């Protein structure tokens, strides 16, 4: 027997079973059928400023895939079913969700083509924007005299972000995280041949967070003290995730980032935004075996002078030309030379040296990348010989840059 509750759309089915040995029927099961969710949220109407809407769209758009076989992933979900206007994008590897300020007149949700919607929002006048939807998934966007209508998709079809248990976490400032990413992200690999090299190791140990990246020619390491003691943990965060987070972070020292993690996912929570990413599977390289405190030559030099000198040398190198810069280290002097088809350069800069004289060659780009991301006035280089790695680090080893030399005699 099926009964529909008046004006509610809710159906209740009573299923009776009768025993041959009993005269009375026994209630066996009750099934309650709720109406489809889209009927409840078909008519959405929200109002928010163009600036808030544009900021939210730009934030989540970073998680919209450029290519996908699932059209729903090309959309941004606008969810106003609760007390907040929430925008979400998800490419199944990286998901971003952000809340924006605005007024909800009618609750609802809709998935809308991200590229079209972002372009529309960008070109709207700087005023309040009204967004309305109807039963046919048509979205009406009104701003001043502008009225636009575009088609959407059911919000229920959208792939929601995975739910992350917030048990294990660390907390650092937005400024610190943004700086750490800047100082390491340049040495990840852009080749998919070795997936581990496309991400960065986040290692929590002894109250410190160590962030490591490498591409086979160099290693970048940053160490940050944590405020609270947490269990040791290693995870490999995709470089793409970190680059997108860096673009969103305000970089304010007083604003914090909460980082939650499980065995498969990491979640960054800050301001009104959540970024969820899959972790890269596998065991990271044994970094400690690649590091050494031994050296035969120690050089301290003005960072800006060294950086400017190497940067000038690259003017003589064509794109794709693998010409090394040769550094000849002697008492109180570094002689930097480069020679190519375009021309040659020979420049001396002052440096304080401990240990042996040394001549060594490097890819100039690798030195430039490291030096540009060191904020100190002077830097210290530790070298063993012409075939061993160069270490650029401070005394506390809050940063370490390892750069492999080039065999310039063979070039």
ABEGO torsion letter per residue (X at the ends): XBBBBBGAGBBBBBBBBBBAABABBBBABBBBBBBBAAAAAABBBBBBBAAAAAAAAAAAAAABBABBABAAAABBBBBAABABBBBBBBAGABBBBBBBBEBBABBEBBBBBAAAAAAAAAABBBBBBBBBBBAAGBBBBBBEABBBBBBBBBAAABBBBBBBBBABBBBBBAAAAAAAAAAAAAABBABAABAAAABBBBBBBGGBBBBBBBAGABBBBBBBBBABBBBBBBBBBBAAAAAAAAAABAGBAABBBBBBBBAABBBBBBEABBBBBBBBBEBBBBAAAABBABBABBBBBBAAAAAAAAAAAAAABBBGBBBBBBBBBBBGBBBBBBBBAAEBBBBBBBBBBBEBBBBBBBBAAAAAAAAAABABABBBBBBABAABBBBBBBAAGABBBBBBBBBAAAX
